[in-house]
Amino acid sequence: MFAIVDIETTGGSAGNSGITEIAIVLHNGREVEGKFATLINPLQKIPRYITALTGISDYMVADAPTFEQIADRIFNLLQHRVFVAHNVNFDYPFVLNHLVEAGFQWQARKLCTVRYARKVMPGRPSYSLGNICRDLGIEIEQRHRAEGDVEATVQLFEYLLERDEAQQHLQTFLKGKTAETYLPMHVPAQELEQLPYTAGVYYFKDKAGKFVYVGKAK
């Protein structure tokens, strides 16, 4: 069971930026089971360059619900499903942070259609959503809008499923939390799972063990 997700945001930082739009398509691996999409009031100004990219303005989201107002619905849609997105490590932290801030404890297995496409169709010059959809003849009706991008991701996902013999690559991605599936290199999954949801301090060290940076974050 999958939830294919795309979001638009006010910036690139999951900790500081807001979500301006979300689209979720429920998929059972064979067909679409349901859809949900809405603009979201991020409770912060949308930068001009983001409006230029997405077309989403402060005026458009002024009367939209806040994430907290729809968090329960989003939580219920995502529960017990694999979280699928194109470049999933962008979308997932935003949704996770917003759900946690709304009082929901949620985690999900993740599937990145960029990494999945690289396995099923290796050797392509670009795996960006725009380029790979253009190569495959998948039309994106509203580029850089959540609903348009998620519909294209659904078509890409279905294309990959059809060409993944016995879904071999898919099962590899879903088997466990490995560096190949969704974590950066050299980050053990068990260490990540043990981190608390509260704020903490992190340290960067060089190869000699010398501290080169100290920061704090959730």
C-alpha positions, 0 to 999 in steps of 0.5 A: 500500500502506497501514498504518493506525495508531492508538496510545495513549500516556502523554501528548502529547509524542513525545519524553518519553511512552511508547506503551501500545497500538498497532494496525496494519491493512494495506490495499492500497487495496481491502481489508484485508490483515492486522492487528496489535494489542497493549498495550505496557509504556511503562516509565513510569507511566500518568497517572490522566487517561490511564487515565480516558480510555483505560481502560489502567492500569499493571496492564494493561500490566505483562506486555505487551511493551516497544516494543523487544521488538516493534520489529522486527515493527512495522518490518516491518509499516510498511516500504514502506507509506504511514503513515495515521492520523487526525491523523497528525502525532500518531501518526507522531512517536511511532512514529518516535521509538520505532523510532529508539530501538530501532535502526531507521532508518525514514521513510514517506510520511504520509496524514492522514485529517483532511486527506483528509476536509477535501478530500473532504467540505469544510465539516463543523463537525468532523473529529474521529474521534468526530464524523465517524464519528458523522455517517457512521454509523461505529460505534466499538466501543472509543473511545480504544483503539487497536484500536477507533479504528483500525477506525473509521479504516479504515472512514473511509479506505475511505469517503473512497476511494470518494468521491474521484473517480479518487482525485484528492485521494489522489494529490495528498497522495501526490505529494510532501512539501508543506505541504498534505500533512503539513508545517507552513506555511513548512517546506521538506521538503528542510530537514527531510530533512537533519536528523540523528537526533542531538540538536541545538539549535534557535532561534526568532526573531521577525520582526526576527531577534531570538532569542526561544527556544533549546532542544535536541531530537532 
